C-alpha cells in the first residue's frame, strides 16, 4: 500500500454507521476506532452493486471459519427476487437490495430445493401443503 493511502480497518472499529447522501446519490459509511479516530467512505449508488459483488467474491476466497467463529446471520430486506436460466445450465438467482442487485449461480438441483423451500415458506400454515 502506498504511503499516501490511508487504511480503513473495520476490525478495529468501535462503531460503524451509515447514512444516505440523497443530493449526491451516495451512501456514507463512517467508522470510529477505539482511539476515536474517524474514517469515512463515500460510495456512489452506481458503485454499490460492484462493491457488494466484490466483497462477496473476496469473502468466498477466504478460508472458512471454525464453527465457534461463525458470524451471526444478518437479515437484509430485499426488494425483489428473480430466477432464470444461465447458458451453462445453471440457475440464476438475482436478489435486489435497494440500488444493488446481486446474481448467484447455482446447480439445477439446488434451484429445485430452493423452489420447494420458497413454496413451503409462502404457504398458509393452516392449510395442507403438497409439493411434488
N, CA, C and O atoms as CSV, one atom per row, in Angstrom:
chain,resi,resn,atom,element,x,y,z
A,1,UNK,N,N,0.849,-1.179,0.000
A,1,UNK,CA,C,0.000,0.000,0.000
A,1,UNK,C,C,0.891,1.237,0.000
A,1,UNK,O,O,1.780,1.340,0.845
A,2,UNK,N,N,0.684,2.181,-0.919
A,2,UNK,CA,C,1.493,3.404,-0.947
A,2,UNK,C,C,1.362,4.190,0.353
A,2,UNK,O,O,0.341,4.107,1.035
A,3,UNK,N,N,2.406,4.959,0.696
A,3,UNK,CA,C,2.425,5.704,1.958
A,3,UNK,C,C,1.311,6.731,2.067
A,3,UNK,O,O,0.848,7.019,3.171
A,4,UNK,N,N,0.866,7.295,0.932
A,4,UNK,CA,C,-0.166,8.333,0.988
A,4,UNK,C,C,-1.576,7.751,1.083
A,4,UNK,O,O,-2.533,8.501,1.276
A,5,UNK,N,N,-1.726,6.429,0.953
A,5,UNK,CA,C,-3.036,5.792,1.113
A,5,UNK,C,C,-3.338,5.600,2.591
A,5,UNK,O,O,-2.461,5.225,3.369
A,6,UNK,N,N,-4.575,5.857,2.972
A,6,UNK,CA,C,-4.994,5.679,4.349
A,6,UNK,C,C,-5.755,4.372,4.453
A,6,UNK,O,O,-6.697,4.143,3.695
A,7,UNK,N,N,-5.364,3.517,5.373
A,7,UNK,CA,C,-6.018,2.239,5.554
A,7,UNK,C,C,-7.212,2.398,6.481
A,7,UNK,O,O,-7.118,3.033,7.531
A,8,UNK,N,N,-8.328,1.820,6.082
A,8,UNK,CA,C,-9.533,1.800,6.903
A,8,UNK,C,C,-9.731,0.352,7.332
A,8,UNK,O,O,-10.048,-0.503,6.505
A,9,UNK,N,N,-9.548,0.072,8.611
A,9,UNK,CA,C,-9.601,-1.295,9.121
A,9,UNK,C,C,-10.862,-1.488,9.969
A,9,UNK,O,O,-10.933,-1.027,11.108
A,10,UNK,N,N,-11.854,-2.177,9.395
A,10,UNK,CA,C,-13.125,-2.375,10.097
A,10,UNK,C,C,-12.965,-3.248,11.338
A,10,UNK,O,O,-13.795,-3.179,12.244
A,11,UNK,N,N,-11.915,-4.069,11.397
A,11,UNK,CA,C,-11.728,-4.923,12.574
A,11,UNK,C,C,-11.348,-4.115,13.804
A,11,UNK,O,O,-11.485,-4.597,14.928
A,12,UNK,N,N,-10.874,-2.894,13.604
A,12,UNK,CA,C,-10.502,-2.028,14.720
A,12,UNK,C,C,-11.606,-1.024,15.062
A,12,UNK,O,O,-11.368,-0.070,15.802
A,13,UNK,N,N,-12.797,-1.232,14.531
A,13,UNK,CA,C,-13.882,-0.268,14.720
A,13,UNK,C,C,-14.594,-0.466,16.051
A,13,UNK,O,O,-14.895,-1.590,16.452
A,14,UNK,N,N,-14.851,0.634,16.716
A,14,UNK,CA,C,-15.703,0.630,17.893
A,14,UNK,C,C,-17.145,0.887,17.474
A,14,UNK,O,O,-18.088,0.489,18.158
A,15,UNK,N,N,-17.299,1.563,16.329
A,15,UNK,CA,C,-18.634,1.910,15.828
A,15,UNK,C,C,-18.575,2.079,14.313
A,15,UNK,O,O,-17.656,2.707,13.787
A,16,UNK,N,N,-19.557,1.518,13.621
A,16,UNK,CA,C,-19.689,1.701,12.176
A,16,UNK,C,C,-21.126,2.133,11.912
A,16,UNK,O,O,-22.070,1.453,12.314
A,17,UNK,N,N,-21.286,3.270,11.232
A,17,UNK,CA,C,-22.624,3.765,10.911
A,17,UNK,C,C,-22.687,4.114,9.430
A,17,UNK,O,O,-21.662,4.259,8.764
A,18,UNK,N,N,-23.884,4.244,8.942
A,18,UNK,CA,C,-24.080,4.612,7.546
A,18,UNK,C,C,-25.222,5.589,7.419
A,18,UNK,O,O,-26.138,5.609,8.242
A,19,UNK,N,N,-25.159,6.398,6.384
A,19,UNK,CA,C,-26.258,7.328,6.115
A,19,UNK,C,C,-26.361,7.562,4.613
A,19,UNK,O,O,-25.410,7.348,3.862
A,20,UNK,N,N,-27.527,8.002,4.206
A,20,UNK,CA,C,-27.782,8.304,2.798
A,20,UNK,C,C,-27.417,9.747,2.507
A,20,UNK,O,O,-27.761,10.651,3.268
A,21,UNK,N,N,-26.727,9.956,1.414
A,21,UNK,CA,C,-26.442,11.298,0.925
A,21,UNK,C,C,-27.318,11.482,-0.315
A,21,UNK,O,O,-26.882,11.217,-1.435
A,22,UNK,N,N,-28.543,11.934,-0.108
A,22,UNK,CA,C,-29.513,11.976,-1.204
A,22,UNK,C,C,-29.113,12.952,-2.306
A,22,UNK,O,O,-29.345,12.666,-3.480
A,23,UNK,N,N,-28.528,14.078,-1.970
A,23,UNK,CA,C,-28.115,15.048,-3.001
A,23,UNK,C,C,-27.021,14.475,-3.899
A,23,UNK,O,O,-27.000,14.724,-5.104
A,24,UNK,N,N,-26.113,13.706,-3.298
A,24,UNK,CA,C,-25.012,13.113,-4.060
A,24,UNK,C,C,-25.368,11.742,-4.614
A,24,UNK,O,O,-24.580,11.155,-5.356
A,25,UNK,N,N,-26.553,11.214,-4.263
A,25,UNK,CA,C,-26.976,9.876,-4.655
A,25,UNK,C,C,-25.901,8.857,-4.260
A,25,UNK,O,O,-25.407,8.087,-5.084
A,26,UNK,N,N,-25.558,8.887,-2.962
A,26,UNK,CA,C,-24.475,8.050,-2.457
A,26,UNK,C,C,-24.790,7.595,-1.032
A,26,UNK,O,O,-25.742,8.054,-0.400
A,27,UNK,N,N,-23.958,6.679,-0.557
A,27,UNK,CA,C,-24.032,6.179,0.814
A,27,UNK,C,C,-22.722,6.569,1.503
A,27,UNK,O,O,-21.642,6.433,0.928
A,28,UNK,N,N,-22.832,7.048,2.727
A,28,UNK,CA,C,-21.658,7.427,3.508
A,28,UNK,C,C,-21.499,6.433,4.658
A,28,UNK,O,O,-22.413,6.262,5.464
A,29,UNK,N,N,-20.343,5.780,4.732
A,29,UNK,CA,C,-20.029,4.856,5.827
A,29,UNK,C,C,-19.017,5.558,6.719
A,29,UNK,O,O,-17.988,6.036,6.240
A,30,UNK,N,N,-19.310,5.622,8.028
A,30,UNK,CA,C,-18.404,6.244,8.993
A,30,UNK,C,C,-17.937,5.187,9.978
A,30,UNK,O,O,-18.741,4.455,10.554
A,31,UNK,N,N,-16.628,5.121,10.161
A,31,UNK,CA,C,-16.013,4.174,11.068
A,31,UNK,C,C,-15.296,4.960,12.158
A,31,UNK,O,O,-14.499,5.849,11.860
A,32,UNK,N,N,-15.578,4.637,13.426
A,32,UNK,CA,C,-14.890,5.273,14.544
A,32,UNK,C,C,-14.108,4.178,15.263
A,32,UNK,O,O,-14.681,3.193,15.728
A,33,UNK,N,N,-12.798,4.362,15.346
A,33,UNK,CA,C,-11.939,3.382,16.012
A,33,UNK,C,C,-11.982,3.533,17.523
A,33,UNK,O,O,-12.550,4.491,18.046
A,34,UNK,N,N,-11.380,2.584,18.213
A,34,UNK,CA,C,-11.336,2.623,19.678
A,34,UNK,C,C,-10.544,3.821,20.196
A,34,UNK,O,O,-10.735,4.244,21.336
A,35,UNK,N,N,-9.658,4.369,19.367
A,35,UNK,CA,C,-8.883,5.550,19.760
A,35,UNK,C,C,-9.638,6.840,19.474
A,35,UNK,O,O,-9.163,7.922,19.819
A,36,UNK,N,N,-10.811,6.741,18.848
A,36,UNK,CA,C,-11.590,7.921,18.494
A,36,UNK,C,C,-11.322,8.420,17.087
A,36,UNK,O,O,-11.980,9.351,16.623
A,37,UNK,N,N,-10.371,7.815,16.407
A,37,UNK,CA,C,-10.064,8.203,15.032
A,37,UNK,C,C,-11.243,7.872,14.124
A,37,UNK,O,O,-11.787,6.769,14.186
A,38,UNK,N,N,-11.634,8.814,13.291
A,38,UNK,CA,C,-12.799,8.669,12.427
A,38,UNK,C,C,-12.346,8.572,10.974
A,38,UNK,O,O,-11.489,9.334,10.527
A,39,UNK,N,N,-12.934,7.621,10.240
A,39,UNK,CA,C,-12.686,7.472,8.807
A,39,UNK,C,C,-14.040,7.398,8.114
A,39,UNK,O,O,-14.995,6.842,8.658
A,40,UNK,N,N,-14.117,7.956,6.919
A,40,UNK,CA,C,-15.366,7.906,6.169
A,40,UNK,C,C,-15.103,7.353,4.772
A,40,UNK,O,O,-14.019,7.503,4.209
A,41,UNK,N,N,-16.116,6.722,4.250
A,41,UNK,CA,C,-16.071,6.151,2.910
A,41,UNK,C,C,-17.377,6.520,2.229
A,41,UNK,O,O,-18.453,6.182,2.723
A,42,UNK,N,N,-17.292,7.212,1.093
A,42,UNK,CA,C,-18.469,7.585,0.324
A,42,UNK,C,C,-18.557,6.672,-0.890
A,42,UNK,O,O,-17.595,6.536,-1.645
A,43,UNK,N,N,-19.721,6.044,-1.073
A,43,UNK,CA,C,-19.912,5.110,-2.177
A,43,UNK,C,C,-21.078,5.603,-3.026
A,43,UNK,O,O,-22.216,5.617,-2.557
A,44,UNK,N,N,-20.812,6.011,-4.276
A,44,UNK,CA,C,-21.908,6.421,-5.161
A,44,UNK,C,C,-22.866,5.251,-5.402
A,44,UNK,O,O,-22.439,4.097,-5.453
A,45,UNK,N,N,-24.142,5.543,-5.548
A,45,UNK,CA,C,-25.148,4.487,-5.753
A,45,UNK,C,C,-24.800,3.593,-6.931
A,45,UNK,O,O,-25.050,2.389,-6.887
A,46,UNK,N,N,-24.226,4.164,-7.983
A,46,UNK,CA,C,-23.878,3.380,-9.168
A,46,UNK,C,C,-22.805,2.336,-8.877
A,46,UNK,O,O,-22.685,1.358,-9.615
A,47,UNK,N,N,-22.021,2.526,-7.813
A,47,UNK,CA,C,-20.955,1.590,-7.478
A,47,UNK,C,C,-21.336,0.587,-6.396
A,47,UNK,O,O,-20.556,-0.319,-6.103
A,48,UNK,N,N,-22.515,0.727,-5.798
A,48,UNK,CA,C,-22.912,-0.177,-4.717
A,48,UNK,C,C,-22.949,-1.632,-5.179
A,48,UNK,O,O,-22.449,-2.517,-4.485
A,49,UNK,N,N,-23.532,-1.879,-6.332
A,49,UNK,CA,C,-23.654,-3.245,-6.824
A,49,UNK,C,C,-22.281,-3.874,-7.021
A,49,UNK,O,O,-22.062,-5.020,-6.628
A,50,UNK,N,N,-21.353,-3.132,-7.626
A,50,UNK,CA,C,-20.000,-3.667,-7.840
A,50,UNK,C,C,-19.300,-3.925,-6.516
A,50,UNK,O,O,-18.581,-4.916,-6.383
A,51,UNK,N,N,-19.499,-3.045,-5.526
A,51,UNK,CA,C,-18.864,-3.223,-4.222
A,51,UNK,C,C,-19.406,-4.468,-3.517
A,51,UNK,O,O,-18.639,-5.254,-2.962
A,52,UNK,N,N,-20.725,-4.642,-3.543
A,52,UNK,CA,C,-21.329,-5.817,-2.908
A,52,UNK,C,C,-20.804,-7.091,-3.573
A,52,UNK,O,O,-20.425,-8.037,-2.883
A,53,UNK,N,N,-20.780,-7.120,-4.901
A,53,UNK,CA,C,-20.272,-8.294,-5.614
A,53,UNK,C,C,-18.811,-8.555,-5.279
A,53,UNK,O,O,-18.423,-9.699,-5.041
A,54,UNK,N,N,-18.006,-7.510,-5.258
A,54,UNK,CA,C,-16.584,-7.652,-4.939
A,54,UNK,C,C,-16.394,-8.220,-3.537
A,54,UNK,O,O,-15.594,-9.135,-3.344
A,55,UNK,N,N,-17.120,-7.687,-2.560
A,55,UNK,CA,C,-16.995,-8.165,-1.188
A,55,UNK,C,C,-17.409,-9.634,-1.067
A,55,UNK,O,O,-16.760,-10.410,-0.365
A,56,UNK,N,N,-18.490,-10.012,-1.754
A,56,UNK,CA,C,-18.924,-11.407,-1.702
A,56,UNK,C,C,-17.902,-12.340,-2.338
A,56,UNK,O,O,-17.618,-13.409,-1.798
A,57,UNK,N,N,-17.348,-11.945,-3.480
A,57,UNK,CA,C,-16.340,-12.777,-4.141
A,57,UNK,C,C,-15.068,-12.881,-3.306
A,57,UNK,O,O,-14.501,-13.966,-3.182
A,58,UNK,N,N,-14.618,-11.782,-2.739
A,58,UNK,CA,C,-13.430,-11.823,-1.896
A,58,UNK,C,C,-13.681,-12.664,-0.642
A,58,UNK,O,O,-12.819,-13.437,-0.224
A,59,UNK,N,N,-14.852,-12.512,-0.053
A,59,UNK,CA,C,-15.195,-13.296,1.135
A,59,UNK,C,C,-15.251,-14.787,0.857
A,59,UNK,O,O,-14.919,-15.601,1.719
A,60,UNK,N,N,-15.670,-15.140,-0.347
A,60,UNK,CA,C,-15.741,-16.552,-0.739
A,60,UNK,C,C,-14.349,-17.167,-0.806
A,60,UNK,O,O,-14.188,-18.361,-0.555
A,61,UNK,N,N,-13.344,-16.367,-1.142
A,61,UNK,CA,C,-11.979,-16.864,-1.282
A,61,UNK,C,C,-11.263,-17.015,0.066
A,61,UNK,O,O,-10.215,-17.657,0.140
A,62,UNK,N,N,-11.821,-16.431,1.128
A,62,UNK,CA,C,-11.196,-16.554,2.445
A,62,UNK,C,C,-11.377,-17.967,2.990
A,62,UNK,O,O,-12.327,-18.654,2.616
A,63,UNK,N,N,-10.475,-18.411,3.874
A,63,UNK,CA,C,-10.663,-19.725,4.499
A,63,UNK,C,C,-11.941,-19.720,5.340
A,63,UNK,O,O,-12.313,-18.696,5.911
A,64,UNK,N,N,-12.600,-20.859,5.408
A,64,UNK,CA,C,-13.833,-20.962,6.193
A,64,UNK,C,C,-13.525,-20.852,7.680
A,64,UNK,O,O,-12.509,-21.364,8.151
A,65,UNK,N,N,-14.405,-20.182,8.413
A,65,UNK,CA,C,-14.248,-20.017,9.854
A,65,UNK,C,C,-14.530,-21.316,10.579
A,65,UNK,O,O,-15.260,-22.173,10.082
A,66,UNK,N,N,-13.949,-21.454,11.747
A,66,UNK,CA,C,-14.285,-22.563,12.635
A,66,UNK,C,C,-15.706,-22.318,13.154
A,66,UNK,O,O,-16.135,-21.166,13.222
A,67,UNK,N,N,-16.444,-23.369,13.521
A,67,UNK,CA,C,-17.833,-23.188,13.994
A,67,UNK,C,C,-17.978,-22.178,15.120
A,67,UNK,O,O,-19.001,-21.496,15.191
A,68,UNK,N,N,-16.990,-22.056,16.005
A,68,UNK,CA,C,-17.096,-21.113,17.122
A,68,UNK,C,C,-17.019,-19.661,16.643
A,68,UNK,O,O,-17.484,-18.754,17.333
A,69,UNK,N,N,-16.432,-19.439,15.461
A,69,UNK,CA,C,-16.254,-18.078,14.957
A,69,UNK,C,C,-17.304,-17.675,13.934
A,69,UNK,O,O,-17.168,-16.633,13.293
A,70,UNK,N,N,-18.351,-18.480,13.768
A,70,UNK,CA,C,-19.351,-18.186,12.746
A,70,UNK,C,C,-20.078,-16.885,13.097
A,70,UNK,O,O,-20.582,-16.711,14.206
A,71,UNK,N,N,-20.115,-15.994,12.131
A,71,UNK,CA,C,-20.787,-14.714,12.342
A,71,UNK,C,C,-22.300,-14.922,12.362
A,71,UNK,O,O,-22.829,-15.827,11.717
A,72,UNK,N,N,-22.980,-14.061,13.119
A,72,UNK,CA,C,-24.431,-14.129,13.149
A,72,UNK,C,C,-24.984,-13.757,11.780
A,72,UNK,O,O,-24.397,-12.948,11.062
A,73,UNK,N,N,-26.107,-14.350,11.430
A,73,UNK,CA,C,-26.757,-14.086,10.155
A,73,UNK,C,C,-27.362,-12.685,10.167
A,73,UNK,O,O,-28.119,-12.337,11.073
A,74,UNK,N,N,-27.028,-11.892,9.168
A,74,UNK,CA,C,-27.598,-10.559,9.025
A,74,UNK,C,C,-28.813,-10.644,8.117
A,74,UNK,O,O,-28.716,-11.130,6.990
A,75,UNK,N,N,-29.946,-10.179,8.595
A,75,UNK,CA,C,-31.165,-10.181,7.793
A,75,UNK,C,C,-31.254,-8.871,7.026
A,75,UNK,O,O,-31.253,-7.789,7.613
A,76,UNK,N,N,-31.331,-8.987,5.707
A,76,UNK,CA,C,-31.382,-7.821,4.840
A,76,UNK,C,C,-32.678,-7.877,4.045
A,76,UNK,O,O,-32.885,-8.821,3.282
A,77,UNK,N,N,-33.557,-6.887,4.203
A,77,UNK,CA,C,-34.799,-6.910,3.427
A,77,UNK,C,C,-34.517,-6.724,1.946
A,77,UNK,O,O,-33.734,-5.856,1.559
A,78,UNK,N,N,-35.155,-7.539,1.123
A,78,UNK,CA,C,-34.945,-7.454,-0.319
A,78,UNK,C,C,-36.134,-6.796,-0.988
A,78,UNK,O,O,-37.256,-6.833,-0.481
A,79,UNK,N,N,-35.868,-6.189,-2.146
A,79,UNK,CA,C,-36.917,-5.552,-2.933
A,79,UNK,C,C,-37.540,-6.537,-3.912
A,79,UNK,O,O,-38.737,-6.467,-4.192
A,80,UNK,N,N,-36.726,-7.460,-4.433
A,80,UNK,CA,C,-37.247,-8.444,-5.376
A,80,UNK,C,C,-36.295,-9.623,-5.480
A,80,UNK,O,O,-35.126,-9.550,-5.103
A,81,UNK,N,N,-36.835,-10.697,-5.998
A,81,UNK,CA,C,-36.089,-11.931,-6.208
A,81,UNK,C,C,-36.453,-12.437,-7.594
A,81,UNK,O,O,-37.634,-12.569,-7.914
A,82,UNK,N,N,-35.451,-12.723,-8.419
A,82,UNK,CA,C,-35.701,-13.211,-9.774
A,82,UNK,C,C,-34.928,-14.505,-9.987
A,82,UNK,O,O,-33.840,-14.698,-9.445
A,83,UNK,N,N,-35.517,-15.385,-10.788
A,83,UNK,CA,C,-34.895,-16.667,-11.100
A,83,UNK,C,C,-34.917,-16.840,-12.607
A,83,UNK,O,O,-35.903,-16.504,-13.263
A,84,UNK,N,N,-33.828,-17.365,-13.157
A,84,UNK,CA,C,-33.759,-17.599,-14.596
A,84,UNK,C,C,-32.653,-18.593,-14.909
A,84,UNK,O,O,-31.937,-19.044,-14.015
A,85,UNK,N,N,-32.523,-18.921,-16.159
A,85,UNK,CA,C,-31.505,-19.868,-16.585
A,85,UNK,C,C,-30.255,-19.173,-17.080
A,85,UNK,O,O,-30.306,-18.034,-17.545
A,86,UNK,N,N,-29.130,-19.867,-16.977
A,86,UNK,CA,C,-27.846,-19.387,-17.490
A,86,UNK,C,C,-27.399,-20.301,-18.627
A,86,UNK,O,O,-27.813,-21.460,-18.678
A,87,UNK,N,N,-26.567,-19.805,-19.535
A,87,UNK,CA,C,-26.152,-20.604,-20.697
A,87,UNK,C,C,-25.517,-21.942,-20.350
A,87,UNK,O,O,-25.662,-22.894,-21.117
A,88,UNK,N,N,-24.820,-22.052,-19.224
A,88,UNK,CA,C,-24.153,-23.302,-18.841
A,88,UNK,C,C,-25.071,-24.304,-18.183
A,88,UNK,O,O,-24.607,-25.354,-17.737
A,89,UNK,N,N,-26.371,-24.015,-18.107
A,89,UNK,CA,C,-27.308,-24.931,-17.473
A,89,UNK,C,C,-27.581,-24.644,-16.005
A,89,UNK,O,O,-28.478,-25.240,-15.409
A,90,UNK,N,N,-26.804,-23.727,-15.417
A,90,UNK,CA,C,-27.056,-23.367,-14.028
A,90,UNK,C,C,-28.295,-22.478,-13.944
A,90,UNK,O,O,-28.816,-22.010,-14.957
A,91,UNK,N,N,-28.747,-22.261,-12.725
A,91,UNK,CA,C,-29.878,-21.379,-12.482
A,91,UNK,C,C,-29.363,-20.067,-11.909
A,91,UNK,O,O,-28.488,-20.065,-11.044
A,92,UNK,N,N,-29.901,-18.956,-12.386
A,92,UNK,CA,C,-29.552,-17.630,-11.885
A,92,UNK,C,C,-30.569,-17.232,-10.832
A,92,UNK,O,O,-31.776,-17.285,-11.073
A,93,UNK,N,N,-30.086,-16.836,-9.672
A,93,UNK,CA,C,-30.918,-16.269,-8.622
A,93,UNK,C,C,-30.438,-14.841,-8.425
A,93,UNK,O,O,-29.314,-14.625,-7.973
A,94,UNK,N,N,-31.271,-13.864,-8.758
A,94,UNK,CA,C,-30.915,-12.449,-8.635
A,94,UNK,C,C,-31.709,-11.850,-7.484
A,94,UNK,O,O,-32.931,-11.987,-7.423
A,95,UNK,N,N,-31.007,-11.187,-6.572
A,95,UNK,CA,C,-31.618,-10.588,-5.391
A,95,UNK,C,C,-31.353,-9.088,-5.425
A,95,UNK,O,O,-30.202,-8.657,-5.494
A,96,UNK,N,N,-32.421,-8.296,-5.378
A,96,UNK,CA,C,-32.289,-6.842,-5.368
A,96,UNK,C,C,-32.405,-6.326,-3.942
A,96,UNK,O,O,-33.329,-6.669,-3.205
A,97,UNK,N,N,-31.434,-5.489,-3.575
A,97,UNK,CA,C,-31.434,-4.841,-2.271
A,97,UNK,C,C,-31.153,-3.373,-2.525
A,97,UNK,O,O,-30.015,-2.994,-2.801
A,98,UNK,N,N,-32.178,-2.549,-2.433
A,98,UNK,CA,C,-32.003,-1.132,-2.697
A,98,UNK,C,C,-31.486,-0.898,-4.105
A,98,UNK,O,O,-32.083,-1.364,-5.075
A,99,UNK,N,N,-30.372,-0.175,-4.222
A,99,UNK,CA,C,-29.815,0.160,-5.530
A,99,UNK,C,C,-28.988,-0.972,-6.133
A,99,UNK,O,O,-28.590,-0.891,-7.295
A,100,UNK,N,N,-28.727,-2.020,-5.365
A,100,UNK,CA,C,-27.868,-3.109,-5.849
A,100,UNK,C,C,-28.683,-4.349,-6.177
A,100,UNK,O,O,-29.703,-4.629,-5.547
A,101,UNK,N,N,-28.211,-5.088,-7.179
A,101,UNK,CA,C,-28.773,-6.397,-7.486
A,101,UNK,C,C,-27.601,-7.357,-7.604
A,101,UNK,O,O,-26.663,-7.111,-8.363
A,102,UNK,N,N,-27.654,-8.444,-6.858
A,102,UNK,CA,C,-26.585,-9.429,-6.861
A,102,UNK,C,C,-27.128,-10.718,-7.446
A,102,UNK,O,O,-28.200,-11.183,-7.060
A,103,UNK,N,N,-26.381,-11.293,-8.382
A,103,UNK,CA,C,-26.789,-12.541,-9.021
A,103,UNK,C,C,-25.952,-13.701,-8.516
A,103,UNK,O,O,-24.735,-13.583,-8.375
A,104,UNK,N,N,-26.602,-14.818,-8.244
A,104,UNK,CA,C,-25.931,-16.030,-7.790
A,104,UNK,C,C,-26.223,-17.127,-8.793
A,104,UNK,O,O,-27.353,-17.250,-9.266
A,105,UNK,N,N,-25.210,-17.933,-9.127
A,105,UNK,CA,C,-25.461,-19.090,-9.977
A,105,UNK,C,C,-25.463,-20.323,-9.092
A,105,UNK,O,O,-24.677,-20.431,-8.150
A,106,UNK,N,N,-26.353,-21.250,-9.406
A,106,UNK,CA,C,-26.447,-22.478,-8.615
A,106,UNK,C,C,-26.824,-23.633,-9.526
A,106,UNK,O,O,-27.464,-23.426,-10.557
A,107,UNK,N,N,-26.432,-24.856,-9.155
A,107,UNK,CA,C,-26.828,-26.011,-9.958
A,107,UNK,C,C,-28.336,-26.201,-9.912
A,107,UNK,O,O,-28.998,-25.768,-8.969
A,108,UNK,N,N,-28.871,-26.853,-10.938
A,108,UNK,CA,C,-30.321,-27.049,-11.034
A,108,UNK,C,C,-30.872,-27.759,-9.797
A,108,UNK,O,O,-31.978,-27.442,-9.357
A,109,UNK,N,N,-30.138,-28.701,-9.231
A,109,UNK,CA,C,-30.623,-29.427,-8.052
A,109,UNK,C,C,-30.826,-28.494,-6.867
A,109,UNK,O,O,-31.772,-28.660,-6.097
A,110,UNK,N,N,-29.941,-27.512,-6.720
A,110,UNK,CA,C,-30.099,-26.547,-5.637
A,110,UNK,C,C,-31.297,-25.641,-5.893
A,110,UNK,O,O,-31.998,-25.257,-4.958
A,111,UNK,N,N,-31.535,-25.296,-7.167
A,111,UNK,CA,C,-32.680,-24.448,-7.501
A,111,UNK,C,C,-33.984,-25.167,-7.189
A,111,UNK,O,O,-34.947,-24.545,-6.740
A,112,UNK,N,N,-34.018,-26.465,-7.426
A,112,UNK,CA,C,-35.220,-27.238,-7.117
A,112,UNK,C,C,-35.500,-27.218,-5.611
A,112,UNK,O,O,-36.645,-27.032,-5.197
A,113,UNK,N,N,-34.477,-27.406,-4.802
A,113,UNK,CA,C,-34.638,-27.347,-3.343
A,113,UNK,C,C,-35.098,-25.960,-2.903
A,113,UNK,O,O,-35.969,-25.823,-2.044
A,114,UNK,N,N,-34.492,-24.927,-3.512
A,114,UNK,CA,C,-34.868,-23.556,-3.181
A,114,UNK,C,C,-36.339,-23.310,-3.511
A,114,UNK,O,O,-37.072,-22.730,-2.710
A,115,UNK,N,N,-36.763,-23.753,-4.689
A,115,UNK,CA,C,-38.155,-23.572,-5.086
A,115,UNK,C,C,-39.116,-24.229,-4.121
A,115,UNK,O,O,-40.125,-23.632,-3.746
A,116,UNK,N,N,-38.817,-25.450,-3.715
A,116,UNK,CA,C,-39.676,-26.149,-2.741
A,116,UNK,C,C,-39.701,-25.410,-1.406
A,116,UNK,O,O,-40.754,-25.264,-0.786
A,117,UNK,N,N,-38.540,-24.952,-0.974
A,117,UNK,CA,C,-38.471,-24.218,0.293
A,117,UNK,C,C,-39.281,-22.930,0.241
A,117,UNK,O,O,-39.970,-22.584,1.200
A,118,UNK,N,N,-39.196,-22.212,-0.895
A,118,UNK,CA,C,-39.963,-20.975,-1.035
A,118,UNK,C,C,-41.463,-21.250,-1.045
A,118,UNK,O,O,-42.241,-20.496,-0.460
A,119,UNK,N,N,-41.867,-22.330,-1.712
A,119,UNK,CA,C,-43.291,-22.683,-1.721
A,119,UNK,C,C,-43.783,-22.999,-0.312
A,119,UNK,O,O,-44.869,-22.572,0.082
A,120,UNK,N,N,-42.991,-23.738,0.437
A,120,UNK,CA,C,-43.377,-24.060,1.811
A,120,UNK,C,C,-43.402,-22.818,2.692
A,120,UNK,O,O,-44.309,-22.652,3.507
A,121,UNK,N,N,-42.421,-21.952,2.535
A,121,UNK,CA,C,-42.355,-20.739,3.351
A,121,UNK,C,C,-43.508,-19.794,3.048
A,121,UNK,O,O,-43.968,-19.076,3.936
A,122,UNK,N,N,-43.982,-19.784,1.803
A,122,UNK,CA,C,-45.060,-18.886,1.414
A,122,UNK,C,C,-46.448,-19.449,1.610
A,122,UNK,O,O,-47.435,-18.753,1.372
A,123,UNK,N,N,-46.548,-20.702,2.042
A,123,UNK,CA,C,-47.863,-21.315,2.190
A,123,UNK,C,C,-48.495,-20.937,3.523
A,123,UNK,O,O,-47.803,-20.587,4.479
A,124,UNK,N,N,-49.804,-21.012,3.568
A,124,UNK,CA,C,-50.560,-20.753,4.790
A,124,UNK,C,C,-50.413,-21.965,5.689
A,124,UNK,O,O,-50.746,-23.081,5.289
A,125,UNK,N,N,-49.919,-21.757,6.898
A,125,UNK,CA,C,-49.657,-22.871,7.817
A,125,UNK,C,C,-50.920,-23.609,8.233
A,125,UNK,O,O,-50.835,-24.742,8.706
A,126,UNK,N,N,-52.099,-22.994,8.068
A,126,UNK,CA,C,-53.339,-23.648,8.484
A,126,UNK,C,C,-53.909,-24.552,7.403
A,126,UNK,O,O,-54.799,-25.356,7.680
A,127,UNK,N,N,-53.406,-24.436,6.160
A,127,UNK,CA,C,-53.918,-25.252,5.087
A,127,UNK,C,C,-52.915,-26.336,4.729
A,127,UNK,O,O,-51.708,-26.136,4.867
A,128,UNK,N,N,-53.412,-27.501,4.264
A,128,UNK,CA,C,-52.485,-28.568,3.871
A,128,UNK,C,C,-51.640,-28.127,2.677
A,128,UNK,O,O,-52.122,-27.456,1.764
A,129,UNK,N,N,-50.374,-28.521,2.710
A,129,UNK,CA,C,-49.444,-28.166,1.644
A,129,UNK,C,C,-48.922,-29.432,1.005
A,129,UNK,O,O,-48.520,-30.366,1.699
A,130,UNK,N,N,-48.925,-29.465,-0.311
A,130,UNK,CA,C,-48.387,-30.598,-1.043
A,130,UNK,C,C,-47.475,-30.077,-2.135
A,130,UNK,O,O,-47.892,-29.301,-2.995
A,131,UNK,N,N,-46.224,-30.516,-2.091
A,131,UNK,CA,C,-45.269,-30.131,-3.120
A,131,UNK,C,C,-44.747,-31.392,-3.747
A,131,UNK,O,O,-44.219,-32.267,-3.061
A,132,UNK,N,N,-44.895,-31.489,-5.061
A,132,UNK,CA,C,-44.497,-32.708,-5.767
A,132,UNK,C,C,-43.216,-32.506,-6.501
A,132,UNK,O,O,-42.726,-33.428,-7.154
